[in-house]
Amino acid sequence: MSAQERSRADLLLELADDELILGWRNSEWTGIAPFLEEDVAFSSIAQNEIGHARALYELAAADLGTTADELAFDRGPDAYRCARLVELAFVPDWASTVARHFLYETADAVRIEALKASADDAAAGVAAKIDREEVYHRIHAEMWIDRLGSEPQVRAALDRLWPYALGVVDDALRPELARRVEEKLGWTNHDVEPIERGEHLPELTALWEEMTVVRRSAPAGTQW
Amino acid sequence: MIWEVFRRERQGQPFQHAGSVTAPDRTFAEIYAREQYGRRQESVALWLVPRDAVQEVDEFPDEFDLKYRRVDGYSIKARLKEARERAGTLES
């Protein structure tokens, strides 16, 4: 489906769900990242992603007559619109984590730029705010790729995850994504079928169970 | 390698030593310092200095106890009182 065929709320939910689930996945490295400084930095990036999810859920919630918390935690796993790239569980595989981080941040940059340029002022404003933090995520991702991108494990992970990365953005943005990835890596595989949004991986259910356990344990509206 | 991090809390204030980060190069150091000393808006600027570039000076011999080099070597209180008496400005 192209951007024109989906409602504004659905588009925002795709973005928000990607950020929430990836934030969650990245936070799984907290305490066990390869070294202390990286632990702090990667955890901080995870928190940023969840902050972006909240801002996007709030926009979508206004359209849907609900709240950000209800959108984030009260839907069943099947109702999430996230791409399969962010669902994959990688701990303790740092090579795949670095590969996904780079591919996701690059894809996110492409679609956030498109949103910034859209006629939807509220969404464009949130996109601009998100982009100001994403700059540092991209620097972080690219410095890891500069260091490890030619290592066989990372290279294999980049190749394996590339069809997933294509599924993060709309058809129309895929050539730009491919251009940027190729510019950084010096290669991409042009002969792949994008893994589209829709079906979820079994890993998402396990993540959802953990992510929503507190919310489900207390009646909605409980004050903490 | 180790980078010493100095941070400025507010415009116009001096940079003060904040701590250090271990990072393989300048880019990693910048990202790590930013995340550890800047992400909560606790700094307006950071300096990153490779530890090797820091020349430490830590010996200050004072074998002859040259008190007169220090301001606390003089007892100024009595002299100040005398001077004030002469000038007629002694408060009582």
Boltz contact constraints between the chains, C-beta under 6 A:
constraints:
  - contact:
      token1: [A, 37]
      token2: [B, 21]
      max_distance: 6.0
  - contact:
      token1: [A, 37]
      token2: [B, 22]
      max_distance: 6.0
  - contact:
      token1: [A, 37]
      token2: [B, 32]
      max_distance: 6.0
  - contact:
      token1: [A, 40]
      token2: [B, 35]
      max_distance: 6.0
  - contact:
      token1: [A, 40]
      token2: [B, 36]
      max_distance: 6.0
  - contact:
      token1: [A, 41]
      token2: [B, 31]
      max_distance: 6.0
  - contact:
      token1: [A, 41]
      token2: [B, 32]
      max_distance: 6.0
  - contact:
      token1: [A, 41]
      token2: [B, 35]
      max_distance: 6.0
  - contact:
      token1: [A, 44]
      token2: [B, 35]
      max_distance: 6.0
  - contact:
      token1: [A, 44]
      token2: [B, 39]
      max_distance: 6.0
  - contact:
      token1: [A, 140]
      token2: [B, 31]
      max_distance: 6.0
  - contact:
      token1: [A, 143]
      token2: [B, 27]
      max_distance: 6.0
  - contact:
      token1: [A, 143]
      token2: [B, 28]
      max_distance: 6.0
